[in-house]
Each structure stands twice: as structure tokens, then as C-alpha cells.
Amino acid sequence: MSQTAEPNKIAEFEASLDELEQLVARMEGGDMSLDESLQSFERGIALFRSCQGALDAAQLRVKLLRDPAAPETAEDFDPQTP
């Protein structure tokens, strides 16, 4: 992966997460019509899936860094473990 692609993916994840948080706040406000709520819910699901995909990719990358020979058996990252 190129060095310029990585910051773009991080920025994309952060932007999606920010948009999702704003969307949830608007929906919790209760001032949306049913149609607006459904559209917002649909957008929220898409944002959630995008964020989840980015997190899954990051987790795989950490596993590859921890055990390149057998990433499927590498333990999940634990910041408490030295």
C-alpha cells in the first residue's frame, strides 16, 4: 500500500465516523420526517459498513505485522500486553 493511500483511508474513515455521529444526533433530535428518517437510516447503515470494513482491514494489517507467516493465528492487538 502506498504512503499516500494510507492517510486517505484514515481521513475517509474519520470523515465517515464524523458524518455517522452527526446523523445519529440529528435522528435522535426527533425533528425529521419519516422519509428523512428512513433516508438517514439508510445512509447510516452505509457509513457503518464502511467504518466496519476499515476497522476489519486495520485489524488484519495488525495481525499481518504481528505474525506475517500465519496472520490467521496471530493474537488480536492488546495495548496492555508488552
C-alpha positions in Angstrom: 0.0 0.0 0.0 1.4 3.4 -0.9 2.1 6.0 1.7 -0.4 8.5 0.2 -3.2 5.9 0.1 -2.9 5.2 3.9 -3.6 8.8 5.1 -6.5 9.0 2.6 -8.1 5.8 4.1 -7.6 7.2 7.6 -9.2 10.5 6.6 -12.0 8.7 4.8 -12.7 6.6 8.0 -12.7 9.7 10.2 -15.0 11.6 7.9 -17.4 8.7 7.7 -17.4 8.4 11.5 -18.0 12.1 12.0 -20.9 12.0 9.5 -22.3 9.0 11.2 -22.2 10.7 14.6 -23.9 13.9 13.2 -26.5 11.7 11.5 -27.3 9.9 14.8 -27.5 13.2 16.7 -30.0 14.6 14.1 -32.1 11.4 14.2 -32.1 11.4 18.0 -33.4 15.0 17.8 -36.7 13.7 16.5 -37.4 16.5 14.1 -37.1 14.5 10.9 -40.0 13.3 8.8 -40.5 9.6 8.3 -38.9 9.8 4.8 -35.9 11.8 6.1 -35.5 9.3 8.9 -35.5 6.4 6.5 -33.0 8.0 4.2 -30.8 8.9 7.2 -31.0 5.4 8.5 -30.1 4.0 5.1 -27.1 6.4 4.9 -26.1 5.5 8.5 -26.0 1.8 7.6 -23.8 2.5 4.6 -21.5 4.6 6.8 -21.4 1.9 9.5 -20.5 -0.7 7.0 -17.7 1.5 5.5 -16.3 2.1 9.0 -16.5 -1.6 9.9 -14.7 -2.5 6.7 -11.9 -0.1 7.5 -11.6 -1.4 11.1 -11.5 -5.0 9.8 -8.8 -4.1 7.3 -6.8 -2.4 10.1 -7.2 -5.4 12.3 -5.9 -7.7 9.5 -3.0 -5.4 8.9 -2.0 -5.5 12.6 -2.2 -9.4 12.5 0.0 -9.4 9.4 2.5 -7.2 11.2 2.4 -9.3 14.4 2.8 -12.7 12.6 3.4 -12.4 8.8 3.9 -16.2 8.4 0.5 -17.1 9.9 -1.8 -14.0 10.3 -4.9 -16.1 10.9 -3.4 -17.4 14.1 -1.9 -14.1 15.3 -3.5 -12.8 18.5 -5.5 -9.6 18.4 -3.7 -6.5 19.4 -3.9 -5.7 23.1 -2.3 -2.4 24.1 -1.9 -3.7 27.7 0.4 -6.5 26.5 4.1 -5.6 26.2 
